[in-house]
Amino acid sequence: MKIPAIKALSPVDGRYCEKVNELRNIFSEYGLIRYRILVEVRWLQRLSDEPEIAELAPLTSVMKDVLNHIVDNFSIDDAERVKKIEATTNHDVKAVEYFIREKLGDGPETQALKDFLHFGCTSEDINNLSYALMLRSARVDVLIPQMRELRSKLSALAKENAGLPMLSRTHGQTASPTTLGKEIANVIARLDRTQKQFANCEILGKFNGAVGNYNAHTIAYPDVDWPGIAHRFIESLGIMPNAYTTQIEPHDWTAEYSHALMRYNTILIDFSRDIWGYISLGYFKQKVTRDEVGSSTMPHKVNPIDFENAEGNFGMANAMLGHFAEKLPISRWQSDLTDSTVQRNFGSAVGHVLIALKSLSKGIDRLEVNSAAISAEISNAWEVLGEAVQTVMRRYGIPEPYEKLKGLTRGQAVSKEILQDFIKTLDIPDEEIERLLALSPESYIGLAAEQARDI
């Protein structure tokens, strides 16, 4: 029965359903069945290509087309048929096998093929490769393109504002100046590192039978190199073989994948909170949509809702990814089924990541830099030049430079006049006096602008 989105239990399939459409063919029940069909069919095709499996003749061109059609044209109606078979078998993977048998029909070539369907397999051989293909597709086809789009927007923001001086705040207090572009560049550098780690996480799979030892394979064909066949098959799917497993692939790579994605998300939670704060300070304005409402009672409000939405959804994703990483590598003895119900939630976790990335991207598009507000704050923060003056004093051997500037600046208002009067008393070369007198909070930005442009 089709349930309308407004009655969905999860906001991923309800309120935010339009934001995760790219994931539906990957993580839905339809997607899982489709990947199971693919793995079963490709394994049958692989076996038919092995000359040592004499009882299974090489496929004719017609039969190759028939099998490829089952995979390439798998439809919603096909998935519904598999579910109907499952209602009788009470076994989801066996239902897939019976569905393929139905599709093959009766003919001179099909009986031997039917007998070699699911040959040597346990259900987990099919399932672990199906989930591996899901997570690979989500990474390559959905997440990384979205990450690249976000990086492009951040890079443009960093370079456009590379030289815009901005007051830093360490511990929430005024600190040595930076530039707006450099602060964005810091985020990009962090994201680049974690995105690379996420992209490089190996995706592993097993295809070695009921408890990982090729027991059934070798009893039927003792002289065949089953590890070699299985490894070539796994690699043909774009997955790395895991040679040592029990009935299940131990999911260590899934934990690594989850942790890498969590670290990426965490950086963007940090970024979302910072931008939220800068909007509060007036450093950014948000482009106003005429019919949009910020508050049900305060008509003036333009809330930073996109950054709040991103923060919340990244947090939800991390909670689920953290559970995957902690739970999935743990299994009683050679297998239990606690991993099965957990893995069915991969789509929800990735869905929250996608919703967050899209919200963040939308929020960035709405930002307008309020350079007047940024400049107004930094131009009055003459106390931040205490670091500059005492560092030059150190160079010229003036005793207790830090203590002298601490006495002048700590916990009290410092004006341009107060600071410059102090500089004029220093026993340092005249050209250094002139250089310090020419210094302002806006010009004391070190290499921030260059670093922002270099990102």
KOLFI-129560 format. One line per 2 residues: their letters; for each residue x, y, z of C-alpha. Coordinates in Angstrom, 2 decimals. Layout:
BEGIN
a	X,Y,Z; ...
//
This chain:
BEGIN
mk	0.00,0.00,0.00; 1.39,3.38,-1.02
ip	1.60,5.71,1.97; 1.53,9.46,1.30
ai	4.63,11.37,2.38; 2.61,13.38,4.88
ka	1.99,10.14,6.84; 5.62,8.98,6.80
ls	7.17,8.20,10.17; 10.60,9.47,9.17
pv	11.12,13.07,8.01; 13.55,11.69,5.42
dg	10.57,10.12,3.65; 8.12,12.77,4.79
ry	8.97,16.45,5.15; 12.29,16.16,3.32
ce	11.33,13.51,0.77; 12.04,15.71,-2.25
kv	15.57,16.40,-1.04; 16.65,12.75,-1.08
ne	15.30,11.53,-4.41; 18.82,10.73,-5.61
lr	19.04,8.05,-2.93; 15.78,6.21,-3.59
ni	17.08,3.80,-6.23; 20.08,3.09,-4.02
fs	18.83,2.54,-0.48; 15.12,1.72,-0.79
ey	13.75,-1.81,-0.54; 13.54,-1.66,-4.32
gl	17.23,-0.70,-4.43; 18.28,-3.55,-2.15
ir	16.35,-6.09,-4.22; 17.82,-4.65,-7.43
yr	21.38,-5.01,-6.11; 20.65,-8.57,-4.96
il	19.39,-9.40,-8.46; 22.56,-7.90,-9.94
ve	24.87,-9.93,-7.69; 22.99,-13.22,-8.29
vr	22.96,-12.76,-12.07; 26.59,-11.63,-12.31
wl	27.69,-14.65,-10.24; 25.82,-16.98,-12.59
qr	27.48,-15.29,-15.56; 30.87,-15.60,-13.89
ls	30.40,-19.34,-13.29; 29.42,-19.88,-16.91
de	32.70,-18.28,-18.00; 34.79,-20.75,-15.96
pe	35.90,-23.69,-18.14; 36.48,-25.83,-15.03
ia	32.74,-25.76,-14.30; 32.09,-28.23,-17.10
el	28.48,-28.86,-16.22; 27.62,-25.24,-16.95
ap	28.08,-24.45,-20.61; 29.16,-20.97,-21.74
lt	26.21,-18.69,-22.24; 24.89,-18.13,-25.73
sv	24.46,-14.55,-26.89; 20.70,-14.93,-26.48
mk	20.99,-16.11,-22.89; 23.48,-13.34,-22.09
dv	20.89,-10.85,-23.32; 18.17,-12.51,-21.25
ln	20.24,-12.28,-18.05; 21.38,-8.73,-18.74
hi	17.77,-7.74,-19.39; 16.77,-9.03,-15.94
vd	19.35,-6.68,-14.38; 19.13,-3.70,-16.68
nf	15.35,-3.52,-16.89; 14.51,-4.38,-13.31
si	11.33,-2.50,-12.46; 9.08,-1.61,-9.56
dd	6.71,-4.35,-10.74; 9.59,-6.82,-10.62
ae	10.41,-5.75,-7.06; 6.77,-6.21,-6.09
rv	6.87,-9.71,-7.56; 9.93,-10.54,-5.45
kk	8.09,-9.30,-2.35; 5.12,-11.49,-3.25
ie	7.39,-14.53,-3.51; 8.96,-13.58,-0.18
at	5.52,-13.66,1.42; 5.56,-17.41,0.70
tn	9.24,-18.22,1.26; 9.61,-15.95,4.31
hd	13.18,-15.47,3.08; 14.13,-12.35,1.15
vk	17.25,-13.64,-0.63; 15.64,-16.96,-1.60
av	12.78,-14.95,-3.09; 15.31,-13.23,-5.36
ey	16.60,-16.61,-6.55; 13.08,-17.84,-7.28
fi	12.28,-14.62,-9.12; 15.27,-15.11,-11.44
re	14.21,-18.70,-12.03; 10.79,-17.41,-13.09
kl	12.36,-14.90,-15.43; 14.54,-17.56,-17.05
gd	11.46,-19.65,-17.86; 11.67,-23.11,-19.39
gp	13.94,-23.85,-22.29; 16.86,-26.00,-23.42
et	19.45,-23.69,-21.85; 17.69,-22.66,-18.70
qa	17.54,-25.82,-16.57; 21.29,-26.00,-15.98
lk	21.34,-22.25,-15.32; 18.61,-22.55,-12.73
df	20.52,-25.29,-10.91; 23.60,-23.07,-10.70
lh	21.73,-20.05,-9.39; 23.03,-19.15,-5.91
fg	25.73,-21.83,-6.30; 27.90,-22.12,-3.19
ct	26.32,-19.00,-1.74; 25.00,-18.07,1.64
se	22.55,-15.18,1.82; 25.25,-12.98,3.29
di	27.37,-13.41,0.14; 24.59,-11.67,-1.76
nn	23.72,-9.17,0.95; 27.21,-7.93,1.81
ls	27.99,-7.20,-1.83; 24.61,-5.50,-2.27
ya	25.21,-3.16,0.66; 28.77,-2.54,-0.53
lm	27.41,-1.50,-3.93; 24.85,0.72,-2.23
lr	27.41,2.60,-0.17; 29.79,2.88,-3.10
sa	27.07,4.35,-5.30; 25.97,6.76,-2.57
rv	29.54,7.97,-2.19; 30.45,8.25,-5.87
dv	27.15,9.31,-7.40; 25.58,11.46,-4.67
li	27.73,12.52,-1.72; 31.04,13.41,-3.35
pq	29.40,15.50,-6.13; 27.45,17.35,-3.42
mr	30.65,17.82,-1.40; 32.42,19.22,-4.44
el	29.59,21.66,-5.11; 29.77,22.86,-1.51
rs	33.55,23.25,-1.72; 33.19,25.33,-4.88
kl	30.83,27.73,-3.12; 33.10,27.98,-0.08
sa	36.14,28.56,-2.29; 34.40,31.42,-4.09
la	33.42,32.94,-0.73; 36.99,32.60,0.57
ke	38.63,34.19,-2.45; 36.10,37.01,-2.79
na	36.78,37.98,0.82; 40.43,36.99,1.05
gl	41.52,40.50,2.01; 38.53,41.60,4.10
pm	39.94,42.23,7.60; 37.92,40.71,10.39
ls	38.28,40.65,14.15; 39.15,37.24,15.51
rt	37.61,35.95,18.72; 39.45,33.43,20.82
hg	37.54,32.34,23.92; 34.90,34.77,22.66
qt	37.24,37.71,23.27; 38.84,40.06,20.76
as	42.01,38.59,19.30; 44.56,39.21,16.54
pt	42.81,40.06,13.26; 42.25,37.65,10.41
tl	40.27,37.96,7.19; 36.87,36.57,6.43
gk	38.32,34.68,3.48; 41.01,33.05,5.60
ei	38.44,31.76,8.08; 36.50,30.14,5.22
an	39.76,28.76,3.81; 40.45,27.07,7.16
vi	37.20,25.15,6.78; 37.98,24.19,3.19
ar	41.38,22.81,4.19; 39.77,20.64,6.86
ld	37.07,19.43,4.49; 39.58,18.59,1.76
rt	41.48,16.29,4.09; 38.43,14.47,5.41
qk	36.75,14.25,2.01; 39.89,12.58,0.65
qf	39.85,10.11,3.54; 36.19,9.36,2.91
an	36.75,8.92,-0.83; 39.68,6.56,-0.20
ce	37.94,4.25,2.28; 38.22,0.76,0.85
il	34.90,-0.98,0.25; 35.28,-4.70,0.92
gk	33.23,-7.76,0.11; 33.23,-11.51,0.68
fn	31.92,-14.36,-1.44; 33.19,-17.46,0.31
ga	30.13,-19.37,1.44; 28.34,-20.29,4.62
vg	31.18,-19.73,7.10; 33.89,-18.23,4.90
ny	35.80,-21.40,3.97; 34.41,-22.34,0.53
na	33.11,-25.58,2.07; 30.33,-26.18,-0.47
ht	32.43,-25.02,-3.40; 35.32,-27.39,-2.75
ia	33.15,-30.42,-2.03; 31.56,-30.01,-5.47
yp	34.72,-29.00,-7.39; 37.80,-29.84,-5.30
dv	40.34,-28.82,-7.96; 38.96,-25.38,-8.78
dw	40.66,-22.22,-7.49; 37.59,-20.90,-5.72
pg	39.32,-18.03,-3.89; 40.67,-16.82,-7.23
ia	37.26,-17.01,-8.90; 35.52,-15.31,-5.99
hr	38.10,-12.53,-5.78; 37.92,-11.82,-9.50
fi	34.15,-11.73,-9.25; 34.19,-9.26,-6.35
es	36.72,-7.06,-8.13; 34.55,-7.07,-11.26
lg	31.90,-5.28,-9.18; 34.37,-2.57,-8.17
im	34.83,-3.92,-4.64; 37.94,-5.13,-2.81
pn	37.92,-8.81,-1.72; 38.16,-9.69,1.96
ay	39.77,-13.13,2.12; 39.24,-13.87,5.82
tt	35.68,-13.81,7.09; 33.11,-15.87,8.92
qi	29.64,-16.16,7.39; 29.55,-12.36,7.31
ep	31.95,-9.75,6.07; 33.02,-8.26,9.42
hd	31.98,-4.68,8.54; 35.22,-3.06,9.64
wt	35.30,-1.10,6.39; 31.73,0.07,7.06
ae	32.92,1.47,10.39; 35.79,3.25,8.64
ys	33.38,4.66,6.02; 31.00,5.80,8.76
ha	33.73,7.39,10.86; 35.22,9.22,7.87
lm	31.81,10.61,6.96; 31.18,11.56,10.60
ry	34.40,13.58,10.70; 33.40,15.42,7.53
nt	29.97,16.13,9.01; 31.48,17.32,12.29
il	33.54,19.96,10.51; 30.37,21.26,8.89
id	28.54,21.31,12.22; 31.38,23.52,13.47
fs	31.11,25.70,10.37; 27.31,25.97,10.64
rd	27.58,27.17,14.23; 30.23,29.73,13.34
iw	28.19,31.16,10.47; 25.14,31.23,12.75
gy	27.21,33.32,15.18; 28.49,35.64,12.47
is	24.94,36.21,11.25; 24.02,37.08,14.84
lg	26.88,39.60,14.98; 25.72,41.14,11.71
yf	28.80,40.04,9.74; 26.42,38.44,7.26
kq	23.00,39.48,6.08; 20.64,36.95,4.52
kv	18.91,37.59,1.23; 15.25,38.12,1.96
tr	12.52,36.10,0.29; 9.42,38.30,0.13
de	6.82,35.75,1.25; 9.02,33.95,3.75
vg	8.25,34.22,7.49; 11.00,34.22,10.11
ss	8.79,34.25,13.18; 5.09,33.70,13.77
tm	4.98,36.80,15.98; 8.07,38.93,15.25
ph	7.82,40.11,11.65; 11.32,41.59,11.48
kv	13.13,38.25,11.85; 15.18,36.54,9.14
np	16.34,33.41,10.89; 19.50,31.44,9.93
id	17.27,28.40,9.44; 19.37,26.75,6.71
fe	22.42,26.58,8.97; 20.31,25.35,11.88
na	18.74,22.71,9.64; 22.17,21.62,8.44
eg	23.52,21.37,11.99; 20.57,19.29,13.14
nf	20.67,16.89,10.21; 24.43,16.41,10.38
gm	23.93,15.58,14.05; 21.21,13.03,13.26
an	23.41,11.45,10.62; 26.36,11.22,13.00
am	24.25,9.55,15.66; 23.29,6.83,13.19
lg	26.74,6.54,11.62; 28.25,6.23,15.08
hf	25.93,3.32,15.84; 26.88,1.63,12.56
ae	30.56,1.95,13.43; 30.12,0.63,16.96
kl	27.61,-2.13,16.30; 28.30,-3.63,12.88
pi	31.83,-4.99,13.54; 30.42,-7.02,16.45
sr	28.74,-10.37,15.74; 28.17,-13.44,17.90
wq	30.46,-16.26,16.75; 30.23,-16.82,12.99
sd	27.08,-14.75,12.47; 23.95,-13.30,13.96
lt	21.28,-11.15,12.37; 21.63,-8.01,14.45
ds	23.52,-6.44,11.54; 20.65,-7.05,9.12
tv	18.13,-4.65,10.62; 20.83,-2.04,11.29
qr	22.12,-1.99,7.71; 18.61,-1.26,6.45
nf	19.07,2.20,7.99; 22.02,3.20,5.80
gs	19.66,5.19,3.60; 18.29,7.18,6.53
av	21.78,8.17,7.69; 22.97,9.16,4.22
gh	19.63,10.89,3.69; 20.26,13.15,6.69
vl	23.75,13.94,5.31; 22.28,14.88,1.93
ia	19.56,17.03,3.49; 22.22,18.82,5.57
lk	24.51,19.41,2.59; 21.68,20.85,0.54
sl	20.55,23.08,3.41; 24.09,24.36,3.90
sk	24.50,25.03,0.20; 21.21,26.93,0.15
gi	22.24,28.93,3.21; 25.55,29.94,1.65
dr	23.71,31.12,-1.47; 21.64,33.45,0.72
le	24.59,35.05,2.50; 25.55,38.65,1.86
vn	28.74,39.89,3.47; 28.12,42.97,5.60
sa	31.58,44.52,5.27; 30.47,47.69,7.05
ai	29.59,45.77,10.22; 32.80,43.75,10.07
sa	34.91,46.88,9.58; 33.14,48.82,12.32
ei	34.12,46.25,14.93; 37.71,45.75,13.90
sn	38.42,49.45,13.44; 37.71,50.11,17.14
aw	39.74,47.16,18.48; 43.11,48.85,18.96
ev	43.91,46.56,21.90; 44.63,43.72,19.46
lg	47.80,45.52,18.37; 49.32,44.82,21.77
ea	50.65,41.57,20.33; 52.32,43.40,17.43
vq	53.98,46.06,19.58; 55.33,43.71,22.26
tv	56.71,41.34,19.58; 58.70,44.16,17.94
mr	59.90,45.19,21.42; 61.22,41.66,21.91
ry	63.23,41.96,18.72; 65.03,45.04,20.01
gi	65.72,43.73,23.49; 63.38,45.95,25.48
pe	62.89,44.25,28.85; 59.51,42.81,29.89
py	57.69,43.73,26.68; 54.74,41.43,27.32
ek	54.25,42.71,30.86; 54.34,46.34,29.72
lk	51.68,45.75,27.04; 49.64,43.70,29.47
gl	49.57,46.64,31.84; 48.55,48.97,29.04
tr	45.83,46.87,27.38; 44.47,44.09,29.56
gq	40.84,44.49,30.58; 40.55,48.11,29.60
av	39.65,50.22,26.60; 42.57,51.03,24.35
sk	42.28,53.85,21.82; 44.50,54.68,18.89
ei	45.90,57.65,20.83; 46.78,55.59,23.93
lq	48.58,52.97,21.88; 50.43,55.43,19.67
df	51.55,57.53,22.65; 53.05,54.34,24.12
ik	54.79,53.47,20.83; 56.43,56.92,20.71
tl	58.17,56.22,24.04; 59.91,53.07,22.81
di	63.67,52.96,22.46; 63.70,51.34,19.03
pd	64.83,52.57,15.60; 62.86,55.48,14.15
ee	61.78,53.48,11.12; 60.27,50.86,13.44
ie	58.43,53.60,15.34; 57.00,54.84,12.04
rl	56.03,51.33,10.96; 54.17,50.69,14.21
la	52.47,54.09,14.11; 51.22,53.27,10.59
ls	49.75,49.99,11.80; 46.01,49.64,12.30
pe	43.83,46.71,13.34; 42.71,46.36,9.71
sy	46.28,46.10,8.37; 47.49,43.65,11.04
ig	46.40,40.51,9.21; 49.69,38.70,8.60
la	49.49,36.36,5.62; 45.77,35.73,5.93
ae	44.86,37.20,2.54; 47.52,35.21,0.70
qa	46.49,32.00,2.42; 42.85,32.55,1.54
rd	43.69,33.13,-2.12; 45.92,30.06,-2.23
i	43.16,27.67,-1.12
//
